[in-house]
Amino acid sequence: MNAFFALVMGGDYQHLSMHAQYLLQSWSLVLHKFLHAVSPEWSSQIFFSRAIAPLELSPWLNVLAHIFALSLLFSAAWIVAYPLAILNCGLTVTYLGLRQRQDAGKSSFRENFLERPQADE
C-alpha cells in the first residue's frame, strides 16, 4: 500500500507519513517516559527507536497527517485489543467449565449457563 500511495501522491505521501509518525510519537511521549523509567529495554522495543522531526506541511496535509496518526493509533489499539478479547473468551470458557464441574456433584441444583431458557417457561 505504501508503494501505491507513494506512486499516486509522490513525495507528499512520504512527508505525510513521516509527520503522522511524529504526531504519534509526540502523543505517546508521556507513556514512553514512564515505561523507560520502569524498564528501558522494553521501552526501546515498543516505541520509536529514534526521534522523528516535525515537517512543515500545508494546512491540508497537516489535517491529513492528524487523520493518518489517528488511524495508526486505532490500528495499534485494535492489535492490542484482539489478544485481550481472546484471553477474555478463554477465561469465560474456563469459568463455565469449572462451574459445571462444581455443580456436577450437587444433584439438587444444576444450572447450565450455555443453555438459553425457553420463552414458555
NUBA-65099 format. One line per 2 residues: their letters; for each residue x, y, z of N, C-alpha, C. Coordinates in Angstrom, 1 decimal. Atoms other than C-alpha are relative to their C-alpha. Layout:
a = X Y Z X Y Z X Y Z ~ ...
This chain:
mn = 0.8 -1.2 0.0 0.0 0.0 0.0 0.9 1.3 0.0 ~ -0.9 -1.2 0.0 2.9 2.4 0.7 0.5 0.3 -1.4
af = -0.5 -0.2 1.4 4.3 1.8 -2.8 -1.1 0.6 -0.9 ~ 1.0 -0.5 0.8 0.9 2.5 -4.3 -0.3 1.5 0.3
fa = 0.2 -1.4 -0.4 0.3 5.7 -2.3 1.1 0.9 -0.4 ~ -1.1 -0.8 0.4 3.8 6.9 -3.0 0.0 0.2 -1.5
lv = 0.0 -0.1 1.5 3.3 6.3 -6.7 -1.1 1.1 -0.3 ~ 1.1 -0.9 0.3 0.0 8.2 -6.7 0.3 1.5 0.6
mg = -0.2 -1.4 -0.6 0.9 11.1 -4.3 1.4 0.5 -0.1 ~ -1.3 -0.5 0.1 4.6 11.3 -4.9 0.7 0.2 1.3
gd = -0.7 -0.3 -1.3 6.8 12.9 -2.2 -0.9 0.4 1.1 ~ 0.9 -0.4 -1.0 3.8 14.2 -0.4 -0.4 -1.1 1.0
yq = 0.4 1.1 -0.8 2.9 10.8 0.9 1.1 -0.3 1.0 ~ -1.1 0.3 -0.9 6.4 10.3 2.4 0.0 1.1 1.1
hl = 0.1 -1.1 -1.0 6.1 13.7 4.1 -1.2 -0.2 1.0 ~ 1.2 0.2 -0.8 2.6 12.9 5.3 0.2 -1.1 1.0
sm = -0.2 1.1 -0.9 3.6 9.5 6.8 1.0 0.4 1.1 ~ -1.0 -0.4 -1.0 6.7 11.0 8.5 -0.6 0.9 1.0
ha = 0.6 -0.9 -1.0 4.6 13.8 10.1 -1.0 -0.7 0.8 ~ 0.9 0.8 -0.8 2.0 11.3 11.2 0.7 -0.8 1.0
qy = -0.8 0.7 -0.9 4.7 9.2 12.8 0.5 1.0 1.1 ~ -0.4 -1.0 -1.0 6.0 12.4 14.5 -1.2 0.3 1.0
ll = 1.1 -0.2 -0.8 2.5 13.1 15.8 -0.3 -1.1 1.0 ~ 0.2 1.2 -0.8 2.1 9.6 17.1 1.0 -0.1 1.1
qs = -1.1 0.0 -1.0 5.5 9.8 18.8 -0.2 1.1 1.0 ~ 0.1 -1.1 -1.0 4.7 13.2 20.4 -1.2 -0.3 0.9
ws = 1.1 0.3 -0.9 1.3 11.9 21.7 0.3 -1.1 1.0 ~ -0.4 1.1 -0.9 2.9 8.8 23.3 1.2 0.3 0.8
lv = -1.2 -0.4 -0.7 5.8 10.7 24.8 -0.1 -0.3 1.5 ~ 0.2 0.1 -1.5 4.4 10.6 28.4 0.1 -1.5 0.3
lh = 0.0 1.5 -0.2 3.8 6.8 28.2 1.4 -0.5 -0.2 ~ -1.4 0.5 0.3 7.3 6.3 26.7 0.9 0.4 1.2
kf = -0.9 -0.3 -1.1 9.0 8.2 29.5 -0.3 -0.8 1.3 ~ 0.3 0.9 -1.1 7.1 6.2 32.1 0.5 -1.4 -0.2
lh = -0.5 1.3 0.3 8.0 2.9 30.5 1.5 -0.1 0.0 ~ -1.5 -0.1 0.0 11.6 4.0 30.1 0.5 0.0 1.4
av = -0.4 0.0 -1.4 11.8 4.7 33.8 -0.2 -1.4 0.7 ~ 0.3 1.3 -0.6 10.3 1.3 34.7 0.9 -1.1 -0.6
sp = -0.7 1.0 0.6 12.0 -0.8 32.1 0.6 0.5 -1.4 ~ -0.6 -0.6 1.2 14.4 0.7 29.5 0.1 -0.9 -1.2
ew = -0.2 1.0 1.1 14.9 -2.5 27.5 -1.4 -0.2 -0.7 ~ 1.3 0.2 0.6 11.1 -2.9 26.9 -0.4 1.3 -0.7
ss = 0.5 -1.3 0.6 10.5 0.8 26.1 0.7 0.1 -1.4 ~ -0.7 -0.1 1.3 13.1 0.6 23.3 -0.6 -1.0 -1.0
qi = 0.6 0.9 0.9 11.3 -2.4 21.8 -1.4 0.4 -0.4 ~ 1.4 -0.3 0.3 7.8 -0.9 21.9 0.0 1.3 -0.8
ff = 0.1 -1.3 0.6 8.4 2.7 20.9 1.0 0.3 -1.1 ~ -0.9 -0.3 1.1 10.2 4.5 18.1 1.4 0.0 0.5
sr = -1.4 0.1 -0.4 13.9 3.9 18.1 0.8 1.3 -0.1 ~ -0.7 -1.3 0.2 14.8 7.4 17.0 -1.0 1.1 0.0
ai = 0.9 -1.2 0.0 13.3 10.9 17.3 -0.3 0.4 -1.4 ~ 0.4 -0.4 1.3 11.3 12.0 14.3 -0.3 1.5 0.1
ap = 0.1 -1.4 0.0 11.5 15.6 13.4 -1.3 0.4 -0.7 ~ 1.2 -0.4 0.7 8.3 17.5 12.5 0.3 0.7 -1.3
le = -0.1 -0.6 1.3 7.8 18.7 9.0 -1.0 1.2 -0.2 ~ 0.9 -1.1 0.4 6.3 21.9 7.6 -0.8 -0.4 -1.1
ls = 0.9 0.4 1.0 3.3 20.9 5.7 -1.1 1.0 -0.2 ~ 1.2 -0.9 0.2 0.4 22.7 4.1 -1.1 -0.3 0.9
pw = 1.1 0.3 -1.0 -2.7 23.0 6.2 -0.8 -1.2 -0.4 ~ 0.7 1.2 0.5 -4.4 20.3 4.1 0.7 -1.2 0.4
ln = -0.8 1.2 -0.3 -1.6 17.8 4.5 0.2 -0.1 1.5 ~ -0.1 0.1 -1.4 -1.4 18.7 8.2 -1.2 -0.7 0.6
vl = 1.3 0.7 -0.5 -5.1 17.7 8.7 0.1 -1.5 -0.4 ~ -0.1 1.4 0.4 -4.4 14.5 6.7 1.0 -0.7 0.9
ah = -1.0 0.6 -0.9 -1.4 13.8 8.9 -0.6 -0.4 1.3 ~ 0.7 0.3 -1.3 -3.6 14.0 12.0 -0.9 -1.2 -0.2
if = 0.9 1.2 0.2 -6.1 11.6 10.5 0.8 -1.2 -0.2 ~ -0.9 1.1 0.1 -3.3 9.3 9.5 0.5 -0.5 1.3
al = -0.5 0.3 -1.3 -1.9 9.4 13.0 -1.1 -0.7 0.9 ~ 1.1 0.6 -0.7 -5.3 8.7 14.5 -0.3 -1.4 -0.5
sl = 0.2 1.3 0.6 -5.7 5.7 12.1 1.1 -1.0 0.5 ~ -1.1 0.8 -0.5 -2.3 4.4 13.2 -0.2 -0.4 1.5
lf = 0.3 0.2 -1.4 -3.3 4.8 16.9 -1.2 -1.0 0.1 ~ 1.1 0.9 0.0 -6.6 3.0 16.1 0.4 -1.4 -0.3
sa = -0.6 1.4 0.4 -4.7 0.1 14.4 0.8 -0.6 1.1 ~ -0.8 0.5 -1.1 -2.4 -0.2 17.4 -1.0 -0.5 1.1
aw = 1.0 0.4 -1.1 -5.4 -0.3 19.8 -0.7 -1.3 -0.4 ~ 0.6 1.2 0.5 -7.0 -3.0 17.6 0.9 -1.2 0.2
iv = -0.9 1.1 -0.1 -3.9 -5.1 17.6 0.2 -0.4 1.5 ~ -0.1 0.3 -1.5 -3.7 -4.9 21.5 -1.3 -0.6 0.4
ay = 1.3 0.5 -0.5 -7.5 -5.5 21.9 -0.3 -1.4 -0.4 ~ 0.4 1.3 0.5 -7.6 -8.7 19.9 0.5 -1.1 0.9
pl = -0.4 1.0 -0.9 -5.4 -10.8 22.2 -0.7 0.1 1.4 ~ 0.8 -0.1 -1.2 -7.2 -9.4 25.2 -1.4 -0.5 -0.1
ai = 1.3 0.7 0.2 -10.5 -10.5 23.7 0.1 -1.5 0.1 ~ -0.2 1.4 0.0 -9.1 -13.9 23.2 0.2 -0.5 1.4
ln = -0.2 0.3 -1.4 -7.9 -14.0 26.8 -1.3 0.0 0.8 ~ 1.3 -0.1 -0.7 -11.4 -12.9 28.0 -0.9 -1.2 -0.4
cg = 0.8 1.2 0.4 -13.1 -15.7 26.0 0.5 -1.2 0.6 ~ -0.5 1.2 -0.7 -10.7 -18.3 27.4 -0.3 0.0 1.4
lt = 0.3 -0.1 -1.4 -11.3 -17.1 30.9 -1.5 -0.3 0.2 ~ 1.4 0.3 -0.1 -15.1 -17.3 30.3 -0.3 -1.5 -0.2
vt = 0.2 1.4 0.2 -14.9 -20.8 29.0 0.6 -0.8 1.1 ~ -0.5 0.6 -1.2 -12.7 -21.8 31.9 -0.9 0.1 1.2
yl = 1.0 -0.1 -1.1 -15.2 -20.4 34.4 -1.2 -0.9 -0.2 ~ 1.2 0.8 0.2 -18.1 -22.2 32.7 0.4 -1.5 0.2
gl = -0.3 1.4 -0.3 -16.2 -25.5 32.8 0.2 -0.3 1.4 ~ -0.2 0.2 -1.4 -15.2 -25.1 36.4 -1.3 0.1 0.7
rq = 1.4 -0.1 -0.6 -18.8 -24.1 37.3 -0.8 -1.2 -0.2 ~ 0.8 1.2 0.4 -20.2 -27.1 35.5 0.6 -1.2 0.8
rq = -0.6 1.1 -0.8 -17.7 -29.4 37.3 -0.4 0.1 1.4 ~ 0.4 -0.2 -1.4 -18.6 -27.9 40.7 -1.4 -0.3 0.2
da = 1.4 0.3 -0.2 -22.3 -28.2 40.1 -0.3 -1.4 -0.3 ~ 0.3 1.4 0.3 -22.0 -31.8 38.9 -0.2 -0.8 1.2
gk = 0.1 0.7 -1.2 -21.6 -33.0 42.4 -1.3 0.2 0.8 ~ 1.3 -0.4 -0.6 -24.8 -31.3 43.5 -1.2 -0.5 -0.8
ss = 1.1 0.6 0.8 -27.8 -33.3 42.3 -1.2 0.9 0.1 ~ 1.2 -0.7 -0.2 -30.4 -30.9 43.7 0.0 1.3 -0.9
fr = 0.0 -1.2 0.8 -29.3 -27.8 41.8 1.1 -0.1 -1.1 ~ -1.0 0.1 1.2 -27.7 -27.9 38.3 -0.5 1.1 -1.0
en = 0.3 -1.1 0.9 -27.6 -24.8 36.2 1.0 0.0 -1.2 ~ -0.9 0.0 1.1 -26.2 -24.8 32.7 -0.1 1.4 -0.7
fl = -0.1 -1.3 0.5 -25.1 -21.4 31.6 0.0 0.1 -1.5 ~ 0.0 0.0 1.4 -24.8 -22.4 28.0 -1.3 -0.2 -0.7
er = 1.4 0.2 0.6 -28.5 -23.2 27.5 -0.8 1.2 0.2 ~ 0.9 -1.1 -0.2 -31.0 -20.5 26.9 -1.3 -0.4 0.6
pq = 1.3 0.4 -0.5 -34.2 -20.5 28.9 -1.0 0.2 -1.1 ~ 1.1 -0.1 0.9 -37.3 -21.1 26.8 -1.0 1.1 0.4
ad = 1.0 -1.1 -0.3 -39.9 -18.3 26.5 -1.2 -0.5 0.7 ~ 1.2 0.5 -0.7 -42.7 -20.6 27.7 0.2 -0.4 1.4
e = -0.3 0.5 -1.3 -41.0 -21.5 30.9 -0.3 1.1 1.0
